[in-house]
Amino acid sequence: MLADRAPLDGPVSNIASWNYPMSVLVHAMLVQALAGNAVIAKTPTDGGVACLTLASALAAREGIPVTLLSGSGGELSQALVRAPEIGCVSFVGGRDTGAAVATAVADLGKRHVLEQEGLNTWGIWNYSDWDALTAVIPKLFDYGKQRCTAYPRFVVQRQLFDAFLAAYLPAVRTLRVGHPLAVQQQDDSYPELDFGPVINAAKAKELQDQVAEAIERGAVPLHRGSPSDARFLPGQDTSAYVQPVTLLNPPRSSPLHHAEPFGPVDTIVLVDTEAELLAAMNASNGALVASLSTDDLATYERLAPQIRSFKVGNGRPRSRGDRDELFGGLGASWRGAFVGGELLVRAVTRGPAGERLPGNFPEYQLLP
C-alpha cells in the first residue's frame, strides 16, 4: 500500500468520539504511524481515557510515535486543527463541532477526514415480508443505538402503517435494559439484556428531555419501555439508563425530527408518495447508511440512488463493518477523504503529483 507513497510533512491530528476507541481511533492511529507519520490524538470528552491511555502507552513502549493528550476541544482546536505544522486532521463527532473543523481545514488547505453525524433512515414501501423486519428490529438497538451506523428513523408508507406496527411493536417490546450482573440469587442465570446505559447521566437527561418536548409539541408515543422491566444491582445508580422509546411524527421543531439522537429513541414518519419517502429519508442532508425495504427489486434500484446515504441496504442493515466497501458518507455527514483499507493509507500519505483522493470534497479541490 505504501509503494510510491511518502508520509505527510506534518503529524496527523485525531479528534474522535468516545464510542469506539479501539476499532476506530486506535486503528486509525496505528495505520497513520505505520505509514510513517507522527500521530497526535485527543481523548474524547465523554469517555475512553483509560482504554486509550493504555493503548497509547503500549504503542509508545514499542517506539511508535504516538502522543495522547486530554482537554476540551475548544481549548485544543487551535493546536490540533489550525496549527500550520499539522499535516492532516481526522475528526469523528457531531455536526456542530465538525462544521467549525471543516471550515478551518478548508481555509487552511489541510488534508482531512471528517466523519459527522447523520440521521440514518430505514424506508418501508410496498413491502410485505414483516417476519424479516421483526427479526431485525432488536438487533438495531445494539449498544443502545450509540453508534454512527444506528437506524433511529423509519419512514413508512401510510397504507402499510398498521402492518408495520404489528411487526415492529412486538419486537421492540422484547428489549431488556439493565446491568449484566444483576442476578437475583447466586445460582440465578445472568439476565438476557439487549443493552446497558448510555454514556452518562447528562446524555440520558438530554434524550428524556427531547422525548418529552417532542410529545408536548405533538409527537405520538407508540412505545415507552418500563423501568420495572429493567434489571439492576441493589442501590445501583441508574441515572444513565434510558428505556427504549418510539415516537410517531416528531414535530419539525424537535431535534428528533432532523438529528441523530445517539440513543435508544426511534421515530417514525408516515408518507404517501415516493417523493415524500425520499424527502423524509434525506431529512438530515446526508447519512452514512440507509436501508429500503420493498418487495420489488426494480423499485429499490430506482429509488436507492436518490437516497443521500453512502451505503444503502436492500431490506437489511448496513454498517461500517461491511468491509467489501470503503467507508464514508454523503452531504454533511462526511467531509474529506473516504477511508477503508488502502484508502486510509492514501489519506495520510503523499502520492503522485496532482493525485485526487476519493472523497466528499468541494468540486475540483485538489489536496496537497
Phi, psi and omega in degrees: 000335183267003181301129179062026179233157182225156177298163176288165182284343179223170182294158175268129182257128184242125173233114190230164176280170189277343199278339178226067186297325183273306189286341177254298188287305183296321177303312179296318180300318181292319177297317179300317181290318180294337176279000174104007183263151163283150188231133174239135178223142176258134176292139178300148183295324188270348181168175178093004186296313183295314180299314183289327177296315179296314180299317181291324178296319178295319178296315180297324179298329180268009176084013178279128188284076181244133175239127179246135177220163181233156179150173180284147179299324180298323181283329188259350187297327180302319181278318188278338182247313190265346182300134183296339182287339185291131181269332181202145177245126176245119186232136171229120182173200184281168185287327182297308178292320181298325180296320178293319178295317181299318178297318182295313183291328177293318179297324184269351180069029181273150169298148181202151172228105186240101175267122184235166183296152174209150181274095180288132188237155177234116181265145178235116184214123180046062190232150182218353183275069188291330178299321178295320179292317179303321183293328186271339186304309181300325180294333181290347178264009177307140180062021182063028182059027178265059176208157190289344180253021175288156179247096180265357185232128172248130177249114194239133173300128188304319183290350177256006189297320180296318179292322177299313180298321179297333178271322187282310189298316177301327180288314183290335179288345178279348186293137179232136185240148175158197181261130185293344179259011182277078178259150183281324179222169182299325182266005179288140179289154178295143182290147176276111184242148179266327175195168182250223184282165165279181193299323179197173182296327179297319177294320178301315180295321178301315180295316180297321178293320179295320178296313181299318180294319180297318179294319179299330182265005172125351177296148182256119178285119179263332178205136171220116181299148182266130176301336180292341178274351182281160178241120182229159173285152177301129179073008184292143172287116183251017187291343181261009181263138178231125176285150179302140181226141174229127181239141175263133175051067174299141182295153182296338178282352183269142173302334180290347178282323191234353185237159179285121181288333182057052179184177188281057180236115176260147172232149181235134177237133180262141181222160183244339183230164177297323179298318177294322178302311182294319180298319181289326178287339180255025188297334187257014181055059173109140180213169178275317182222157174204164177218151177227122177257116177209147182285339187258114181299323180297323177295316178300312183294334179279322185271326186305318180295344180268358177272123186278071178221147184289319176238133179236127181262145177266086180073016179216155179286151173248162183206169174299330185279004174285086198281357176288348182233156172291172183243140180184196180209173177243159177060221185283356180282348183204137174226131175104206187287139171280153185230171182130119179061230184296331182292332175295321177294316181296328182293334185243023175221161177262133178248209180299153179303135179079008180299140178249122180280139173296130180171182182260076181251159169304145185305135175073004180286130174253140180267147177291000000 
